[in-house]
Amino acid sequence: MEGSSTVSAEFTVYGNLNSQPATRVALFLSMAGVPYAYRHVDLRGGQQKSADYLAINRFGRVPTLVHGDLSISESGVILTYLAEKTGRFGGRDEAERIRLAEWLSWLADVLLPVQRARAVRKFHGDANALPWIDAAAAGGLAQFDRHLAGRTFIEGERVTIADIFAFPWIDLVEESNIDIATYPNVQAWHARMLAQPGAKRQMELMPQQDVG
């Protein structure tokens, strides 16, 4: 992880091993080759609701990015901010920046059921909701698969924050009880993402303790 570098880190990421939103932020920085410090947030112990943590994230959840005196929450907002600050994976002009913002909003809606299917199974949620959640996840993945047909990445022929945003949900899709082979374009896209410099699967990328 880049956060283990001895180089002074400009960014600090607060996250948790099991958080797919936090993984997006760590993945961006890893793929960009940007050193960062990492702070593990004990979600089971309720650290995210502590006064100290709420002082940097009023929503009481992960991730949080601290950059100088600025604290930023919500992974899509963080990715957009990092793209602007680093010049990596963002829009190259106003029109493309708008398209990427649209993709982040669309992906958050269409692929969220994939995350919910995982959360219910992994963290013992209400199993009565699974028929509806599974159907919604299948529908969202089918839409995503159709979009990726004939495309290398989500927007054009290069990795953008849209790909980084979507990646964690697909990376752990087996925990959602979904066979990724059902969606061959999504499966091929996931493989292309993993082949990119700095890209790693969530459980390899995310630490379980403070780093840096």
TALINJO-V770316 format. One record per residue. N is the residue number from 1. SS is DSSP state (~ for helix, > for strand, _ for the rest). Layout:
{{N:SS} {N:SS}}
This chain:
{{1:_} {2:~} {3:~} {4:~} {5:_} {6:_} {7:_} {8:_} {9:_} {10:_} {11:>} {12:>} {13:>} {14:>} {15:>} {16:_} {17:_} {18:_} {19:_} {20:~} {21:~} {22:~} {23:~} {24:~} {25:~} {26:~} {27:~} {28:~} {29:~} {30:~} {31:~} {32:~} {33:_} {34:_} {35:_} {36:>} {37:>} {38:>} {39:>} {40:>} {41:_} {42:_} {43:_} {44:_} {45:_} {46:_} {47:~} {48:~} {49:~} {50:_} {51:~} {52:~} {53:~} {54:~} {55:_} {56:_} {57:_} {58:_} {59:_} {60:_} {61:_} {62:_} {63:_} {64:>} {65:>} {66:>} {67:>} {68:_} {69:_} {70:>} {71:>} {72:>} {73:>} {74:_} {75:~} {76:~} {77:~} {78:~} {79:~} {80:~} {81:~} {82:~} {83:~} {84:~} {85:~} {86:~} {87:_} {88:_} {89:_} {90:_} {91:_} {92:_} {93:_} {94:~} {95:~} {96:~} {97:~} {98:~} {99:~} {100:~} {101:~} {102:~} {103:~} {104:~} {105:~} {106:~} {107:~} {108:~} {109:~} {110:~} {111:_} {112:~} {113:~} {114:~} {115:~} {116:~} {117:~} {118:~} {119:~} {120:~} {121:~} {122:~} {123:_} {124:_} {125:_} {126:_} {127:~} {128:~} {129:~} {130:~} {131:~} {132:~} {133:~} {134:~} {135:~} {136:~} {137:~} {138:~} {139:~} {140:~} {141:~} {142:~} {143:~} {144:~} {145:~} {146:~} {147:~} {148:~} {149:_} {150:_} {151:_} {152:_} {153:_} {154:_} {155:_} {156:_} {157:_} {158:_} {159:_} {160:_} {161:~} {162:~} {163:~} {164:~} {165:~} {166:~} {167:~} {168:~} {169:~} {170:~} {171:~} {172:_} {173:~} {174:~} {175:~} {176:~} {177:_} {178:_} {179:_} {180:~} {181:~} {182:~} {183:_} {184:~} {185:~} {186:~} {187:~} {188:~} {189:~} {190:~} {191:~} {192:~} {193:~} {194:~} {195:_} {196:_} {197:_} {198:_} {199:_} {200:_} {201:_} {202:~} {203:~} {204:~} {205:~} {206:_} {207:_} {208:_} {209:_} {210:_} {211:>} {212:_}}
